[in-house]
Amino acid sequence: MLLAFAAACGSTLFPTCADVRVIAVDLAERGESRSTRNVWTIEEFGRDVAAVLEAESIETAVVAGRSLGGAVAVEVGRQLPDKVSQVVALDALHGLFPAQSAEQVEAMENLFRQDFEGGVRGLVEGGSPAGTDEALKDAYFEKMVAVRQPAGLHSIEGLVHWDMDAALSETKQPITVFAIRDLTDQEAIERYGDRIDIVLVDLGSHHFQVEAPEGTARLLAGVVGSK
């Protein structure tokens, strides 16, 4: 999921603003989007979103993304420093660390190449705090594993190859991460707390935008409404 909030609205969520335009972008091979591309890096996903904002003549925007979309949102900020005023990540970034070694990258890629379903199941389990409803986890798994191939595999490879520290060093906008408390360890807070505003939330699992849509909207509104 990746959203761009352009300008600012007089509703119950945005009482202090005049107008907010929300642009929801389906990344390549997500949702209704289809692609014949050969490059599946996070940087390339960022260029896609940047192209949408340029095509829509957006002058300034807050860019928000969930999971992999959080990394993409950072790339959009990196590529459009004069258009993006802030980056928001929904349960993203806090589980990523600096560029991995060639051996680590190969091991992760081989895991998904050899058993994509098993790898996806591991992602779902890893993103589910204790007590998460099993039916919900099964539903998330079925949706995630249904991604068209080779896009699904290549997207994971792109994320594994992404150097977050390098991206953060070149992204000057404020970055807010709304992270599920039970999925965030102290190491992430200590490592990135001086660069990223990590806000711990209790809204469900890694897929909390599905489980708590109103709560998620309030989090986003709090950021966008302050611009």
C-alpha positions as a printed Julia matrix, in Angstrom:
227×3 Matrix{Float64}:
   0.0     0.0     0.0
   1.3     3.43   -0.89
  -0.55    6.73   -0.48
   0.3    10.31   -1.34
  -1.51   13.1     0.48
  -1.4    16.27   -1.58
  -2.17   19.64   -0.03
  -4.16   20.0     3.05
  -9.17   19.53    4.79
 -12.25   20.28    6.7
 -13.48   16.88    7.85
 -13.58   15.07   11.17
 -10.14   13.63   10.41
  -8.6    16.81    8.99
 -10.36   19.68   10.81
  -7.55   22.2    10.4
  -7.0    21.84    6.66
  -8.67   23.25    3.6
  -8.42   20.31    1.21
  -6.63   16.96    1.05
  -6.19   14.95   -2.1
  -5.33   11.29   -1.59
  -3.6     9.42   -4.4
  -3.55    5.65   -3.84
  -0.92    3.91   -5.93
  -0.92    0.2    -6.75
   2.74   -0.68   -7.15
   3.61   -2.84  -10.15
   1.83   -6.21   -9.93
  -0.01   -5.15   -6.77
  -3.76   -4.68   -6.74
  -4.98   -3.8   -10.23
  -1.53   -2.88  -11.52
   0.15   -5.01  -14.18
   3.66   -4.72  -15.54
   6.06   -6.32  -18.01
   9.07   -4.71  -16.39
  12.39   -6.46  -15.84
  13.72   -4.26  -13.01
  12.19   -4.79   -9.56
  14.34   -2.71   -7.26
  12.97   -0.47   -4.51
  14.53    2.45   -6.32
  12.53    1.59   -9.46
   9.29    1.35   -7.48
  10.12    4.8    -6.14
  10.54    6.12   -9.68
   7.08    4.77  -10.54
   5.46    6.72   -7.7
   7.55    9.8    -8.43
   6.31    9.64  -12.03
   2.7     9.54  -10.82
   3.2    12.62   -8.66
   4.88   14.42  -11.53
   2.1    13.42  -13.95
  -0.52   14.68  -11.49
   1.33   18.0   -11.15
   1.64   17.57   -7.38
   3.63   20.4    -5.82
   3.9    19.02   -2.29
   2.85   15.75   -0.66
   3.2    13.5     2.35
   4.01    9.99    1.09
   2.97    6.98    3.16
   3.63    3.3     2.55
   3.1     0.03    4.42
   5.58   -2.85    4.64
   7.6    -2.86    1.39
   5.74    0.34    0.55
   7.48    2.05    3.45
  10.83    1.49    1.77
   9.35    2.76   -1.49
   8.07    5.89    0.3
  11.61    6.61    1.48
  12.83    6.29   -2.11
  10.16    8.71   -3.31
  11.32   11.22   -0.71
  14.9    10.63   -1.77
  14.06   11.22   -5.43
  11.7    14.18   -4.95
  13.24   16.27   -2.16
  11.34   19.4    -3.22
   7.92   17.74   -3.51
   7.76   15.33   -0.58
   7.44   17.1     2.76
   7.35   13.99    4.96
   7.57   10.21    4.72
   5.32    7.89    6.74
   5.89    4.16    7.09
   3.24    1.81    8.46
   4.96   -1.07   10.23
   7.95   -0.78    7.92
  11.67    0.03    8.12
  12.09   -0.93   11.79
  12.71   -4.56   10.78
  15.3    -3.69    8.14
  18.98   -3.14    8.76
  21.98   -2.11    6.63
  22.85   -3.79    3.34
  23.39   -7.49    3.94
  26.39   -9.54    2.88
  26.31  -11.45   -0.39
  25.92  -14.68    1.58
  22.94  -13.36    3.55
  21.25  -12.05    0.42
  21.75  -15.35   -1.39
  20.36  -17.34    1.54
  17.21  -15.21    1.69
  16.71  -15.35   -2.06
  17.17  -19.11   -2.13
  14.59  -19.52    0.63
  11.91  -17.9    -1.51
  13.11  -19.41   -4.79
  12.92  -22.92   -3.42
   9.7   -22.55   -1.43
   7.88  -19.3    -2.12
   4.78  -20.39   -0.23
   6.86  -21.35    2.78
   8.68  -18.04    2.68
   5.42  -16.12    2.53
   4.01  -18.14    5.4
   7.08  -17.19    7.4
   6.49  -13.51    6.63
   2.9   -13.76    7.81
   3.87  -15.53   11.01
   6.66  -13.06   11.66
   4.22  -10.18   11.27
   1.64  -11.64   13.65
   1.88  -10.93   17.38
   0.86  -13.69   19.78
  -2.89  -14.14   19.77
  -3.47  -13.04   16.17
  -6.54  -14.8    14.79
  -5.51  -17.83   12.72
  -8.22  -17.12   10.13
  -6.76  -13.65    9.63
  -3.29  -15.07    9.15
  -4.61  -17.56    6.6
  -6.39  -14.77    4.73
  -3.23  -12.66    4.6
  -1.23  -15.65    3.41
  -3.67  -16.45    0.6
  -3.6   -12.86   -0.62
   0.17  -12.52   -0.47
   1.0   -15.86   -2.03
  -1.32  -15.15   -4.97
   0.93  -12.39   -6.35
   1.86  -13.05   -9.94
   5.29  -14.48  -10.57
   8.08  -13.72  -11.12
   7.03  -10.31   -9.73
   6.5   -11.63   -6.2
   9.92  -13.21   -5.98
  11.71  -10.3    -7.65
  10.05   -7.77   -5.33
  11.4    -9.62   -2.31
  14.82   -9.75   -3.94
  14.63   -6.0    -4.51
  13.89   -5.4    -0.84
  16.7    -7.71    0.29
  19.15   -5.8    -1.91
  17.97   -2.36   -0.76
  20.47   -0.44    1.37
  18.28    1.4     3.87
  21.13    3.23    5.56
  22.28    4.67    2.24
  18.73    5.71    1.38
  18.2     7.34    4.77
  21.44    9.27    4.47
  20.13   10.88    1.27
  16.52   11.4     2.42
  16.26   14.69    4.25
  12.53   14.79    5.03
  11.18   13.81    8.47
  10.29   10.12    8.6
   7.62    8.75   10.92
   7.23    5.02   11.46
   4.08    3.69   13.1
   5.34    0.34   14.33
   3.45   -2.48   16.0
   4.78   -2.57   19.54
   5.08   -6.35   19.81
   6.99   -6.55   16.51
   9.55   -3.83   17.27
  12.73   -4.62   19.14
  14.87   -2.23   21.12
  17.78   -2.59   18.72
  15.81   -0.88   15.97
  14.84    1.98   18.27
  18.42    2.45   19.46
  19.84    2.27   15.95
  17.4     4.56   14.16
  15.64    6.53   16.87
  17.74    9.64   16.21
  16.87    9.59   12.5
  13.35    8.13   12.44
  10.45    9.0    14.7
   9.36    5.48   15.71
   5.89    5.57   17.24
   4.78    2.3    18.84
   1.12    1.41   18.3
  -1.21   -1.37   19.43
  -3.55   -1.81   16.48
  -3.13   -5.49   15.62
  -0.66   -7.21   13.34
   1.66   -6.14   10.53
  -1.54   -5.76    8.49
  -3.11   -3.39   10.98
  -4.52   -1.09    8.3
  -6.98   -3.92    7.55
  -7.75   -4.69   11.19
  -7.99   -1.09   12.42
  -8.78    1.16    9.44
 -10.14    4.04   11.53
  -7.17    3.94   13.88
  -4.84    3.9    10.89
  -6.66    6.87    9.35
  -6.25    8.83   12.59
  -2.51    8.16   12.6
  -2.18    9.4     9.03
  -4.46   12.36    9.69
  -2.29   13.39   12.61
   0.7    13.66   10.31
  -1.01   15.18    7.29
  -3.07   17.61    9.37
   0.07   19.02   10.93
   1.5    20.04    7.55
